[in-house]
Amino acid sequence: MQHLQLGAFLQNGKYRIVKVLGQGGFGITYMAEQYPLKKKVAIKEFFIQDLCFRDNTANVRTLTQSDMVDRYRQKFFKEAQIQAQFNHPNIVRVIDFFKENGTGYYVMDYLEGENLAEIIAKNGPLSESTALRYIRKVADALDYIHQAKVNHLDIKPANIVVCRDNDEPVIIDFGVSKQYDEQKDQSTTTPPGVSNGYSPIEQYESGGVSKFSPQADIYALGATLYKLLTGNTPPKASCLLNEGLPPLPSHISTQVCWAIENAMQPRRYDRPGSIRELMAMLPAADTEETEAVSPTIDNVYETPIPVSDEPEEVVYPYEEISYERKRPFPYFWLIFPLAGLLLGGLVMYFVLKSNSSAAGNDGDGMENTLEDVKEVGNPIIDNLVKNMVKVEGGTFTMGDTSGAYVENNEYPLHQVTLSSFHIGRYEVTQEEWQAVMGNNPASFSDPKRPVEFVSWDDCQLFIRKLNTLTGKKFRLPTEAEWEFAARGGVESHGYIYSGNNDLGTVAWYSANSGSSTQAVGQKQPNELGLYDMTGNLWEWCSDWYGGYDSNKQDNPTGPSSGSQRVLRGGGWNGGAKNCRVSNRDSRFPDYSSDRLGLRLAH
């Protein structure tokens, strides 16, 4: 017999076992009565299948691998301690913990209801409004535990129980959760847990999520929303690397599709940087829901309500998970009207092409980039899109070629070959940021000045929103692209600064800025017609910061990982050394200041 006998007592009669709710690889969960209140509770017992057994009494014994069992028992105790510190209406409460029968137990509220996986299996996909209502509640709970540097690491529909009495979703099962100390290191040595379809790629790696990262739970939350709205198990993270996310059904709103796609990005740093950032991507809750009285901890738990304990499963990273694809919609009847539109579009294209060829360049040596621009109806955003300058590909020597200063991080010199790309004529301005984001974080307030006080993470959110609005694929430039463009590309005259050896003619810096940023585009541009590549603001690049390699490189994107992102260009408060086209600096992705902005590329 593995489980305790029904009717058995624990804690000298305080708890009586009523029934077995489930058994997983590391524990058995029971429904019990708490005396003298006769209150229903759920009790989880540490018991590893195949390694633990009971003697003729209730005592738990181990025959082999006792060291490993002891290690997992300590992990079980840690799990209870982590969960017990939480006091949130959408997280199941741990109300007691004790050691008995040679093992350990913790006691939770008994949740009367069904988990979301059971609900979907019974009723099919949820409506968007219902799914979002549950997801917002779960997101609030995740944001709460993230403040304590805790990752749940197993968010999925089966671990979210919807309580029958108040329709509130409650997160259960912190079995693979991890808490991190102030140095962001793990406080436990738990091996990684994986739920195919809901675990990001980094969770498959040896050691799992080794540092606190909200993006792991963000991925799982996006995958859970995918399941709630489609009824299908999300594809494995490894599939997304090669195939991308399957098209979402047409009944799901564009904004929700956008949020799911961003949350389920294979690369961790391509996802939103926090739960709140993800929630900002979703439609706002309607007025009725927003104004509803949020349940307090007391009234949520007033009525004891059962923990649904889905048996734990061991899932191997290479196990294939199939997922249903929706039958394609019969689009063939649209062929005729679309053919007419296509013919009209081709006529318009050749008319515009003819006019463009007759007009030539725009007068300052920059290629006309108005073709194929998707107008969004906002002149500020439309102008931002049009102010992208094509940089013809070529080969250059990257690093300090002037010898004006000796900075070790600018060596060794190395050859870099780049394909053609586009880069912003100006730094992104405050009015442009405002038009996309609806806010202005800058301290030197002026719509025509560059936006500052934006972190690398903030820039990623801005770019994602801009791409949704415009249909383009904007990004931050790579460090190599930035330096090549700052030097003037294939038109370079070999200047120390971007556009001239006389710094004052091309840059706002400590000697002439007046201790603040200035409106973009006032100084002399460089050979490509790019303004303020030196001075005014430091600019984020896409790369992780790292040392140079002497080998020749083609389209380098920097190190595969790191802790800080690259900065280029110098700022309004810096000296001449910082303004050189080869100068480099770096900051953590969540860092922001009044000296830091961005320039777009695509």
C-alpha positions as CSV (number, residue, x, y, z in Angstrom):
1,M,0.0,0.0,0.0
2,Q,1.4,3.4,-0.9
3,H,-1.2,5.9,0.4
4,L,-2.3,6.4,4.0
5,Q,-5.3,4.4,5.1
6,L,-8.6,6.3,4.8
7,G,-9.7,7.4,8.3
8,A,-6.0,7.6,9.5
9,F,-5.2,10.5,11.7
10,L,-2.2,12.9,11.6
11,Q,-0.9,15.4,14.2
12,N,-2.5,13.5,17.1
13,G,-6.0,13.7,15.7
14,K,-5.9,17.2,14.2
15,Y,-6.4,15.9,10.6
16,R,-8.4,12.8,9.5
17,I,-7.7,11.4,5.9
18,V,-11.0,11.2,4.0
19,K,-9.9,10.3,0.4
20,V,-6.9,10.3,-2.0
21,L,-7.1,13.1,-4.5
22,G,-4.1,12.1,-6.6
23,Q,-0.6,10.8,-6.7
24,G,2.4,12.1,-8.7
25,G,6.0,11.3,-8.9
26,F,6.9,13.1,-5.7
27,G,3.9,13.2,-3.6
28,I,0.4,12.0,-2.6
29,T,-2.4,14.5,-2.1
30,Y,-5.4,13.8,0.2
31,M,-8.6,15.4,1.2
32,A,-8.8,15.6,5.0
33,E,-11.0,17.0,7.8
34,Q,-9.4,19.3,10.3
35,Y,-10.7,18.9,13.8
36,P,-12.3,20.2,15.9
37,L,-13.6,22.6,13.1
38,K,-14.5,19.7,10.7
39,K,-13.1,21.9,7.9
40,K,-12.1,20.3,4.6
41,V,-8.4,20.7,3.8
42,A,-5.9,19.3,1.3
43,I,-2.8,17.6,2.5
44,K,0.3,16.9,0.4
45,E,2.6,14.1,1.6
46,F,6.2,13.7,0.4
47,F,6.4,10.2,-1.2
48,I,8.6,9.3,-4.2
49,Q,7.1,6.6,-6.4
50,D,9.4,3.5,-6.8
51,L,11.8,4.8,-4.1
52,C,9.5,5.1,-1.1
53,F,7.3,2.4,0.6
54,R,5.4,2.0,3.8
55,D,6.1,-0.7,6.4
56,N,3.2,-2.3,8.4
57,T,2.6,1.1,9.9
58,A,2.1,4.5,8.3
59,N,5.9,5.1,8.3
60,V,7.6,5.9,5.0
61,R,10.9,4.1,4.3
62,T,13.4,4.0,1.4
63,L,15.4,1.0,0.3
64,T,17.9,2.6,-2.2
65,Q,19.2,6.0,-3.2
66,S,18.4,7.4,0.3
67,D,20.7,10.4,-0.4
68,M,18.7,11.4,-3.4
69,V,15.4,11.0,-1.4
70,D,16.8,13.2,1.4
71,R,17.7,15.8,-1.2
72,Y,14.2,15.8,-2.7
73,R,12.7,15.8,0.8
74,Q,14.5,19.0,1.5
75,K,13.2,20.4,-1.7
76,F,9.7,19.5,-0.6
77,F,10.2,21.4,2.6
78,K,11.5,24.4,0.6
79,E,8.4,24.2,-1.6
80,A,6.2,24.5,1.4
81,Q,8.2,27.4,2.8
82,I,8.0,29.3,-0.5
83,Q,4.3,28.8,-0.9
84,A,3.5,29.6,2.8
85,Q,4.9,33.1,2.4
86,F,2.3,34.1,-0.1
87,N,-1.0,35.7,0.8
88,H,-2.8,36.3,-2.4
89,P,-6.4,35.5,-3.4
90,N,-5.3,33.7,-6.6
91,I,-2.7,31.5,-4.9
92,V,-3.7,28.5,-2.9
93,R,-2.8,29.0,0.7
94,V,-0.5,26.8,2.8
95,I,-1.9,26.8,6.3
96,D,0.2,24.2,8.1
97,F,3.4,22.1,7.8
98,F,4.7,19.3,9.8
99,K,7.0,16.2,9.8
100,E,5.5,12.8,10.7
101,N,5.7,9.1,9.7
102,G,9.3,9.6,8.6
103,T,8.2,12.1,5.9
104,G,6.7,15.6,5.6
105,Y,3.3,17.1,5.0
106,Y,1.9,20.5,4.2
107,V,-1.8,21.5,4.5
108,M,-3.6,23.8,2.0
109,D,-7.1,25.1,1.5
110,Y,-9.4,22.7,-0.2
111,L,-10.5,24.1,-3.5
112,E,-13.9,23.1,-4.6
113,G,-13.9,23.3,-8.4
114,E,-12.2,22.2,-11.6
115,N,-8.9,23.1,-13.2
116,L,-8.9,24.9,-16.6
117,A,-7.6,21.8,-18.4
118,E,-10.7,19.9,-17.2
119,I,-13.0,22.8,-18.1
120,I,-11.6,23.0,-21.7
121,A,-11.8,19.2,-22.1
122,K,-15.4,19.3,-21.1
123,N,-16.6,22.5,-22.8
124,G,-14.1,23.4,-25.5
125,P,-12.2,26.7,-25.8
126,L,-13.2,29.7,-23.7
127,S,-14.5,33.0,-25.1
128,E,-11.9,35.7,-25.3
129,S,-13.5,37.8,-22.5
130,T,-13.7,34.8,-20.1
131,A,-10.1,33.7,-20.9
132,L,-8.7,37.2,-20.4
133,R,-10.6,37.5,-17.1
134,Y,-8.9,34.4,-15.8
135,I,-5.5,35.3,-17.3
136,R,-5.5,38.8,-15.7
137,K,-6.1,37.2,-12.3
138,V,-3.3,34.6,-12.8
139,A,-1.0,37.4,-14.1
140,D,-1.7,39.5,-11.0
141,A,-0.7,36.5,-8.8
142,L,2.5,35.9,-10.9
143,D,3.4,39.5,-10.6
144,Y,3.0,39.2,-6.8
145,I,5.4,36.2,-6.5
146,H,7.9,37.8,-8.9
147,Q,8.2,40.7,-6.5
148,A,9.6,38.1,-4.1
149,K,12.0,36.8,-6.8
150,V,10.1,33.5,-7.2
151,N,9.4,31.7,-10.4
152,H,6.5,29.3,-10.5
153,L,7.9,27.4,-13.5
154,D,4.9,25.2,-14.1
155,I,2.0,27.5,-15.1
156,K,-0.5,25.6,-17.2
157,P,-4.2,25.1,-17.3
158,A,-4.0,21.9,-15.1
159,N,-2.4,24.0,-12.4
160,I,-5.1,26.7,-12.3
161,V,-8.3,25.7,-10.4
162,V,-11.5,27.7,-11.0
163,C,-13.3,27.8,-7.6
164,R,-17.0,26.9,-7.9
165,D,-18.3,29.4,-5.4
166,N,-16.7,32.6,-6.8
167,D,-15.4,31.7,-10.3
168,E,-11.9,32.8,-9.2
169,P,-8.8,31.1,-10.7
170,V,-6.3,29.9,-8.2
171,I,-2.7,28.8,-8.9
172,I,-1.8,25.5,-7.3
173,D,1.3,23.2,-7.3
174,F,4.6,25.1,-6.7
175,G,6.4,21.8,-7.0
176,V,9.1,23.1,-9.4
177,S,9.1,26.7,-8.2
178,K,12.3,28.4,-7.3
179,Q,13.1,31.3,-5.1
180,Y,16.3,33.4,-5.7
181,D,18.3,35.4,-3.2
182,E,19.3,39.1,-3.4
183,Q,22.2,38.2,-5.6
184,K,19.6,36.5,-8.0
185,D,21.0,33.0,-7.4
186,Q,18.9,30.0,-6.8
187,S,18.2,29.2,-3.1
188,T,17.5,25.6,-4.1
189,T,19.1,23.0,-6.3
190,T,15.9,21.6,-7.8
191,P,16.4,20.1,-11.2
192,P,14.5,21.6,-14.1
193,G,10.8,20.7,-14.5
194,V,9.3,20.6,-18.0
195,S,5.7,20.6,-19.2
196,N,5.7,20.3,-23.0
197,G,3.9,23.1,-24.7
198,Y,4.1,25.4,-21.6
199,S,7.9,25.4,-20.8
200,P,10.2,27.8,-22.6
201,I,13.4,26.6,-24.2
202,E,15.6,27.7,-21.4
203,Q,13.7,25.4,-19.0
204,Y,14.9,22.3,-21.0
205,E,18.5,23.2,-20.4
206,S,20.6,21.6,-17.7
207,G,19.9,23.4,-14.4
208,G,16.7,25.0,-15.9
209,V,16.2,28.6,-15.2
210,S,19.4,29.3,-13.2
211,K,18.6,33.0,-12.5
212,F,15.4,34.8,-11.7
213,S,13.6,35.5,-15.0
214,P,10.0,36.6,-15.2
215,Q,10.1,35.7,-18.9
216,A,9.9,31.9,-18.0
217,D,6.5,32.4,-16.4
218,I,5.5,34.9,-19.1
219,Y,6.1,32.2,-21.8
220,A,3.9,29.7,-19.8
221,L,1.2,32.3,-19.3
222,G,1.1,33.1,-23.0
223,A,1.0,29.3,-23.8
224,T,-1.9,29.0,-21.3
225,L,-3.8,31.7,-23.0
226,Y,-3.2,30.0,-26.3
227,K,-4.7,26.8,-24.9
228,L,-7.7,28.6,-23.4
229,L,-8.6,30.3,-26.7
230,T,-7.8,27.4,-29.1
231,G,-8.4,24.3,-27.1
232,N,-5.1,23.0,-28.6
233,T,-1.9,22.1,-26.7
234,P,0.7,24.7,-27.6
235,P,3.6,23.5,-29.8
236,K,6.8,22.7,-28.0
237,A,9.3,25.5,-27.6
238,S,11.8,23.6,-29.8
239,C,9.2,23.6,-32.6
240,L,8.8,27.3,-32.4
241,L,12.5,27.8,-33.1
242,N,12.0,26.2,-36.6
243,E,8.4,26.7,-37.5
244,G,7.1,29.6,-35.5
245,L,3.7,29.8,-33.8
246,P,0.9,28.3,-35.9
247,P,-1.7,30.9,-37.1
248,L,-4.2,31.7,-34.5
249,P,-7.9,31.4,-35.3
250,S,-9.5,34.4,-36.9
251,H,-12.0,34.9,-34.0
252,I,-9.1,35.9,-31.7
253,S,-8.5,39.7,-31.7
254,T,-5.4,41.1,-33.3
255,Q,-4.2,42.5,-30.0
256,V,-4.5,39.2,-28.2
257,C,-2.7,37.4,-31.0
258,W,0.1,39.9,-30.7
259,A,0.4,39.4,-27.0
260,I,0.5,35.6,-27.3
261,E,3.1,35.8,-30.0
262,N,5.3,38.1,-28.0
263,A,4.9,36.0,-24.8
264,M,5.9,32.8,-26.7
265,Q,9.0,34.1,-28.4
266,P,11.7,31.3,-28.3
267,R,14.4,33.7,-27.3
268,R,13.9,34.9,-23.7
269,Y,14.9,38.5,-24.3
270,D,12.4,38.8,-27.2
271,R,9.6,38.4,-24.7
272,P,8.1,41.1,-22.5
273,G,10.3,41.9,-19.6
274,S,7.6,41.7,-16.9
275,I,4.1,40.4,-16.3
276,R,2.9,44.0,-16.3
277,E,4.4,44.7,-19.7
278,L,2.6,41.6,-21.1
279,M,-0.7,42.8,-19.6
280,A,-0.2,46.2,-21.2
281,M,-0.3,44.4,-24.6
282,L,-3.7,42.9,-23.9
283,P,-7.0,44.8,-24.3
284,A,-8.0,46.8,-21.2
285,A,-10.5,45.1,-19.0
286,D,-14.0,46.4,-19.6
287,T,-15.5,49.0,-17.3
288,E,-17.8,46.5,-15.5
289,E,-14.9,44.2,-14.7
290,T,-12.5,47.0,-13.8
291,E,-14.9,48.5,-11.3
292,A,-15.9,45.2,-9.7
293,V,-14.8,44.8,-6.1
294,S,-11.7,42.7,-6.0
295,P,-12.0,39.8,-3.6
296,T,-10.1,40.2,-0.4
297,I,-8.0,37.4,1.0
298,D,-10.5,36.9,3.8
299,N,-13.6,36.6,1.6
300,V,-12.0,34.4,-0.9
301,Y,-11.0,31.8,1.7
302,E,-14.0,32.2,4.0
303,T,-15.4,29.0,2.6
304,P,-13.0,26.1,2.5
305,I,-12.6,25.3,-1.1
306,P,-10.3,21.2,-3.0
307,V,-6.9,21.4,-4.5
308,S,-6.9,19.6,-7.8
309,D,-3.6,17.8,-7.8
310,E,-2.9,16.5,-11.2
311,P,-0.4,13.6,-11.0
312,E,3.1,14.8,-11.8
313,E,4.6,13.5,-15.0
314,V,8.2,13.1,-16.2
315,V,8.4,14.7,-19.6
316,Y,11.5,14.2,-21.7
317,P,12.7,17.2,-23.8
318,Y,12.7,15.2,-27.1
319,E,9.2,13.7,-26.7
320,E,7.1,14.9,-29.6
321,I,3.7,16.5,-28.7
322,S,1.2,16.7,-31.5
323,Y,-1.3,19.5,-31.7
324,E,-4.4,19.9,-33.8
325,R,-4.4,22.5,-36.6
326,K,-7.7,24.1,-37.5
327,R,-9.2,23.3,-40.9
328,P,-8.3,26.1,-43.3
329,F,-11.0,28.6,-44.2
330,P,-12.2,28.3,-47.8
331,Y,-10.6,31.5,-49.2
332,F,-10.9,30.4,-52.9
333,W,-14.0,32.5,-53.4
334,L,-12.0,35.7,-52.7
335,I,-9.7,35.1,-55.7
336,F,-11.7,37.3,-58.1
337,P,-12.0,40.5,-56.0
338,L,-8.4,40.1,-54.9
339,A,-7.3,39.8,-58.5
340,G,-8.9,43.1,-59.2
341,L,-7.3,44.7,-56.3
342,L,-3.9,43.3,-57.2
343,L,-4.2,44.6,-60.8
344,G,-5.1,48.0,-59.5
345,G,-2.1,47.9,-57.1
346,L,0.3,47.0,-59.8
347,V,-0.8,49.9,-61.9
348,M,-0.4,52.3,-58.9
349,Y,3.0,50.8,-58.1
350,F,4.4,51.5,-61.6
351,V,2.9,55.0,-61.6
352,L,4.6,55.7,-58.2
353,K,7.8,54.0,-59.4
354,S,7.9,56.2,-62.5
355,N,7.4,59.3,-60.4
356,S,10.1,58.2,-57.9
357,S,12.6,57.7,-60.7
358,A,11.8,61.1,-62.2
359,A,12.2,62.7,-58.8
360,G,15.4,61.0,-57.9
361,N,16.9,61.5,-54.4
362,D,15.5,63.9,-51.8
363,G,18.3,66.4,-52.2
364,D,20.7,65.4,-49.4
365,G,22.2,62.3,-50.7
366,M,19.7,59.9,-49.0
367,E,17.8,57.2,-50.8
368,N,14.1,57.8,-51.1
369,T,12.5,55.2,-48.8
370,L,8.8,56.0,-49.4
371,E,8.0,52.9,-51.4
372,D,6.2,50.0,-49.6
373,V,5.4,52.1,-46.6
374,K,2.2,51.2,-44.8
375,E,0.5,54.4,-43.9
376,V,-1.1,54.2,-40.4
377,G,-2.9,57.5,-40.5
378,N,-0.8,59.1,-37.8
379,P,1.5,61.6,-39.5
380,I,4.1,61.3,-36.7
381,I,4.4,57.6,-37.0
382,D,4.2,57.7,-40.8
383,N,7.1,60.3,-40.8
384,L,9.1,58.0,-38.5
385,V,8.7,55.1,-40.9
386,K,9.7,57.3,-43.9
387,N,12.8,58.6,-42.2
388,M,14.8,55.4,-42.6
389,V,17.9,55.6,-44.7
390,K,19.3,52.7,-46.7
391,V,22.9,51.7,-45.9
392,E,24.5,49.8,-48.7
393,G,26.3,46.7,-47.5
394,G,30.1,46.6,-47.5
395,T,33.3,45.7,-45.6
396,F,35.0,47.9,-43.0
397,T,37.5,47.7,-40.2
398,M,35.8,47.7,-36.8
399,G,37.5,49.2,-33.7
400,D,39.7,52.2,-33.0
401,T,41.3,52.9,-36.3
402,S,42.2,56.5,-35.4
403,G,44.6,55.7,-32.6
404,A,43.3,58.9,-30.9
405,Y,42.7,57.1,-27.6
406,V,43.6,53.7,-26.4
407,E,40.6,51.8,-25.2
408,N,41.1,48.0,-24.7
409,N,37.5,47.2,-25.5
410,E,37.9,48.6,-29.0
411,Y,40.6,46.0,-29.9
412,P,41.5,43.8,-31.7
413,L,40.7,45.5,-35.0
414,H,38.8,43.1,-37.2
415,Q,37.2,43.0,-40.7
416,V,33.4,43.0,-40.8
417,T,31.2,42.5,-43.8
418,L,27.6,43.6,-43.6
419,S,24.6,43.2,-45.9
420,S,22.5,46.2,-46.7
421,F,20.1,47.5,-44.1
422,H,18.1,50.6,-43.1
423,I,18.8,52.9,-40.1
424,G,16.9,55.9,-38.7
425,R,17.9,59.3,-40.0
426,Y,17.3,60.6,-36.5
427,E,17.2,59.3,-32.9
428,V,13.6,58.4,-31.9
429,T,11.9,61.6,-30.7
430,Q,9.6,62.2,-27.7
431,E,6.6,62.8,-30.0
432,E,7.3,59.6,-31.8
433,W,7.5,57.6,-28.6
434,Q,4.3,59.3,-27.4
435,A,2.5,58.4,-30.6
436,V,3.3,54.7,-30.2
437,M,3.4,54.2,-26.4
438,G,1.0,56.8,-25.2
439,N,3.5,58.2,-22.7
440,N,6.7,60.3,-22.6
441,P,9.3,59.2,-20.1
442,A,11.8,61.9,-21.0
443,S,13.2,64.3,-18.5
444,F,14.1,67.1,-21.0
445,S,10.5,67.5,-22.2
446,D,10.3,68.6,-25.8
447,P,8.5,66.7,-28.6
448,K,11.4,67.3,-31.1
449,R,14.1,66.2,-28.7
450,P,15.1,62.5,-28.6
451,V,13.3,60.4,-26.1
452,E,15.4,59.3,-23.1
453,F,14.9,57.5,-19.8
454,V,14.2,54.4,-21.8
455,S,15.7,51.0,-21.0
456,W,16.7,48.4,-23.5
457,D,13.6,46.4,-22.3
458,D,11.4,49.5,-22.9
459,C,12.8,49.8,-26.4
460,Q,11.8,46.3,-27.2
461,L,8.2,47.0,-26.2
462,F,8.2,50.2,-28.2
463,I,9.5,48.3,-31.3
464,R,6.9,45.5,-30.9
465,K,4.1,48.0,-30.8
466,L,5.5,50.0,-33.7
467,N,5.8,46.8,-35.8
468,T,2.2,45.9,-35.0
469,L,1.0,49.4,-36.1
470,T,3.1,49.6,-39.3
471,G,3.5,46.0,-40.5
472,K,7.3,46.6,-40.7
473,K,10.1,44.7,-38.9
474,F,11.9,47.4,-37.0
475,R,14.6,46.5,-34.5
476,L,17.6,48.0,-32.8
477,P,20.8,48.1,-34.9
478,T,23.5,45.6,-34.2
479,E,26.7,47.1,-32.9
480,A,28.5,46.5,-36.2
481,E,25.7,48.1,-38.2
482,W,25.7,51.1,-35.9
483,E,29.5,51.7,-36.3
484,F,29.4,51.1,-40.0
485,A,26.5,53.7,-40.4
486,A,28.2,56.1,-38.1
487,R,31.4,55.9,-40.2
488,G,29.4,56.8,-43.3
489,G,29.1,53.3,-44.7
490,V,30.7,52.8,-48.1
491,E,30.7,56.6,-48.4
492,S,33.0,57.0,-45.4
493,H,35.7,59.7,-45.3
494,G,37.4,58.1,-42.3
495,Y,36.4,60.7,-39.8
496,I,37.0,60.2,-36.0
497,Y,33.4,61.4,-35.3
498,S,30.3,60.7,-37.3
499,G,30.5,63.1,-40.2
500,N,33.5,65.3,-39.4
501,N,36.8,65.6,-37.4
502,D,35.4,68.8,-36.0
503,L,33.2,67.5,-33.2
504,G,31.3,70.7,-32.6
505,T,29.8,70.7,-36.1
506,V,28.2,67.2,-35.8
507,A,27.5,66.7,-32.1
508,W,25.9,68.0,-29.0
509,Y,28.3,67.1,-26.2
510,S,29.6,68.5,-22.9
511,A,31.2,71.6,-24.4
512,N,28.1,72.9,-26.3
513,S,25.0,71.1,-25.1
514,G,24.0,73.4,-22.3
515,S,23.8,70.3,-20.0
516,S,20.7,68.8,-21.8
517,T,19.6,67.1,-25.0
518,Q,18.7,69.2,-28.0
519,A,16.2,68.8,-30.8
520,V,17.3,66.2,-33.4
521,G,18.7,67.1,-36.8
522,Q,20.2,70.5,-36.0
523,K,23.9,69.5,-36.4
524,Q,25.6,68.5,-39.7
525,P,24.7,65.0,-40.9
526,N,27.3,62.4,-41.8
527,E,28.1,61.1,-45.3
528,L,24.8,59.0,-45.3
529,G,22.7,61.9,-44.1
530,L,22.4,60.5,-40.5
531,Y,22.1,63.1,-37.7
532,D,23.4,62.9,-34.1
533,M,25.2,59.6,-34.5
534,T,27.7,61.2,-32.1
535,G,26.5,63.1,-29.1
536,N,23.0,64.1,-27.9
537,L,22.2,60.6,-26.5
538,W,23.9,57.3,-26.1
539,E,22.0,54.8,-28.2
540,W,21.1,51.2,-27.4
541,C,22.2,48.4,-29.8
542,S,20.8,44.9,-30.0
543,D,24.0,43.1,-29.0
544,W,25.0,41.7,-25.7
545,Y,28.3,43.4,-24.7
546,G,31.5,41.4,-25.0
547,G,35.1,41.4,-26.2
548,Y,36.1,41.6,-29.9
549,D,37.4,38.7,-32.0
550,S,40.2,39.2,-34.5
551,N,38.6,36.9,-37.0
552,K,36.8,38.3,-40.0
553,Q,33.0,38.4,-39.5
554,D,29.9,38.5,-41.6
555,N,26.8,40.2,-40.2
556,P,27.9,39.7,-36.6
557,T,25.2,40.0,-33.9
558,G,27.5,39.9,-30.8
559,P,27.8,37.3,-28.1
560,S,25.0,34.7,-27.7
561,S,24.4,35.7,-24.0
562,G,25.6,38.3,-21.5
563,S,24.5,40.6,-18.7
564,Q,24.7,44.0,-20.4
565,R,23.7,45.5,-23.7
566,V,25.9,47.7,-25.9
567,L,25.7,51.5,-26.0
568,R,27.1,53.6,-28.8
569,G,27.5,57.3,-29.7
570,G,28.3,59.3,-26.6
571,G,25.9,61.8,-25.0
572,W,25.2,65.5,-24.2
573,N,27.2,65.2,-21.0
574,G,30.3,63.4,-22.3
575,G,33.6,64.5,-23.8
576,A,35.2,64.0,-27.2
577,K,36.5,60.5,-26.3
578,N,33.0,59.2,-25.9
579,C,31.8,60.6,-29.2
580,R,34.2,58.7,-31.4
581,V,32.6,56.3,-33.9
582,S,34.5,53.3,-32.3
583,N,33.7,54.1,-28.7
584,R,31.8,51.5,-26.7
585,D,29.9,51.2,-23.5
586,S,27.2,49.0,-21.9
587,R,24.4,48.9,-19.4
588,F,22.0,46.3,-17.9
589,P,18.9,45.9,-20.1
590,D,16.6,47.4,-17.4
591,Y,18.8,50.5,-16.9
592,S,17.5,53.9,-18.0
593,S,18.8,57.5,-17.6
594,D,18.5,60.9,-19.2
595,R,21.6,60.1,-21.4
596,L,20.2,57.0,-23.1
597,G,17.9,56.7,-26.1
598,L,17.5,54.7,-29.3
599,R,17.7,54.7,-33.1
600,L,15.8,52.2,-35.2
601,A,17.0,49.8,-37.9
602,H,15.4,47.2,-40.1
